[in-house]
């Protein structure tokens, strides 16, 4: 059974930092492109960043220079370091695992709230 378990969300003040983690099980982790997506209230889910095992890392323009995605294939874990957070970053953050043409897998999400 595939599981993607996110952790690290919470409440942070504007300008602060958080580090999200996503532990994967039940998949050949290194074969998957891992990613983070987010969904704010009343908005569609959007891409934050993706990272293959080798190759180009992709970031949404809105997070470039502030967020860093990384992965540890030995630990089957993907991370999202988020710096200089602002209220527009408030959303539920979802971990994603993709290996086309297979259907993607999703985590249950972790809430990130940026507020003073």
C-alpha positions as CSV (number, residue, x, y, z in Angstrom):
1,X,0.0,0.0,0.0
2,X,1.3,3.4,-1.0
3,X,1.6,6.1,1.7
4,X,2.8,9.6,1.5
5,X,2.9,11.2,4.9
6,X,3.5,14.9,5.2
7,X,4.7,16.7,8.4
8,X,6.1,20.0,9.4
9,X,3.2,22.3,8.8
10,X,2.0,24.9,11.3
11,X,1.5,28.5,12.1
12,X,4.4,30.9,11.3
13,X,4.7,34.7,11.3
14,X,5.4,36.6,8.0
15,X,9.0,36.4,7.2
16,X,9.4,33.1,9.0
17,X,10.5,29.7,7.8
18,X,9.1,26.1,7.9
19,X,10.4,22.8,6.6
20,X,8.0,20.3,5.3
21,X,8.8,16.6,5.0
22,X,7.1,13.8,3.1
23,X,7.9,10.2,3.9
24,X,7.0,7.7,1.2
25,X,6.4,4.0,1.5
26,X,5.1,1.4,-0.9
27,X,6.8,2.8,-4.0
28,X,10.2,2.6,-5.6
29,X,11.0,6.1,-4.5
30,X,14.0,6.8,-6.7
31,X,11.9,6.0,-9.8
32,X,9.4,8.8,-9.0
33,X,9.3,12.5,-9.6
34,X,8.4,13.9,-6.2
35,X,6.6,17.2,-5.8
36,X,4.8,19.6,-3.5
37,X,1.5,21.2,-4.5
38,X,-0.7,23.6,-2.5
39,X,-4.3,24.6,-2.3
40,X,-5.4,27.8,-0.7
41,X,-9.1,28.4,0.3
42,X,-11.3,29.0,-2.7
43,X,-8.5,28.3,-5.1
44,X,-7.3,25.4,-7.3
45,X,-4.5,23.2,-6.3
46,X,-1.2,24.5,-7.8
47,X,2.3,23.3,-8.3
48,X,4.9,24.5,-5.9
49,X,8.0,22.5,-6.9
50,X,9.0,19.1,-8.4
51,X,12.2,17.2,-8.2
52,X,13.2,14.1,-10.1
53,X,16.0,11.7,-8.9
54,X,18.2,13.3,-11.5
55,X,17.6,16.2,-13.7
56,X,15.9,19.6,-13.6
57,X,14.1,20.9,-10.5
58,X,11.1,22.9,-11.2
59,X,9.6,25.8,-9.1
60,X,6.5,27.9,-9.4
61,X,7.5,31.5,-10.1
62,X,5.8,32.6,-6.9
63,X,8.2,30.6,-4.7
64,X,11.5,30.9,-6.7
65,X,14.3,32.1,-4.5
66,X,12.3,31.4,-1.3
67,X,11.6,27.7,-1.3
68,X,14.0,24.8,-1.8
69,X,12.9,21.3,-2.6
70,X,15.2,18.4,-1.9
71,X,15.0,14.6,-1.6
72,X,16.9,11.8,0.2
73,X,16.4,8.6,-1.8
74,X,18.0,6.6,1.1
75,X,15.2,7.8,3.4
76,X,12.4,7.8,0.8
77,X,11.7,11.4,1.9
78,X,11.2,14.7,0.1
79,X,11.5,18.0,1.8
80,X,10.4,21.6,1.2
81,X,12.3,24.3,2.9
82,X,10.2,27.5,2.9
83,X,11.8,30.8,3.8
84,X,10.5,34.4,3.8
85,X,7.0,33.2,4.1
86,X,4.1,35.6,3.5
87,X,0.4,35.3,4.0
88,X,-0.1,34.4,0.3
89,X,1.7,31.1,1.1
90,X,-1.1,30.0,3.4
91,X,-2.5,26.8,2.1
92,X,-2.7,23.1,2.5
93,X,0.5,21.6,1.1
94,X,0.3,18.2,-0.5
95,X,3.1,15.8,-1.3
96,X,2.9,14.1,-4.8
97,X,4.6,11.2,-6.4
98,X,4.5,10.8,-10.2
99,X,5.7,8.1,-12.5
100,X,3.9,8.5,-15.8
101,X,1.9,6.9,-17.3
102,X,0.9,5.6,-13.8
103,X,-1.7,7.6,-11.8
104,X,0.0,9.9,-9.3
105,X,-0.1,9.4,-5.6
106,X,-1.0,12.1,-3.1
107,X,-0.5,12.7,0.6
108,X,-3.2,13.8,3.0
109,X,-1.9,17.4,3.2
110,X,-0.4,19.6,5.9
111,X,-1.7,23.0,6.8
112,X,0.6,26.0,6.6
113,X,-0.7,29.3,8.0
114,X,1.3,32.5,7.7
115,X,-0.1,35.1,10.0
116,X,0.9,37.7,12.6
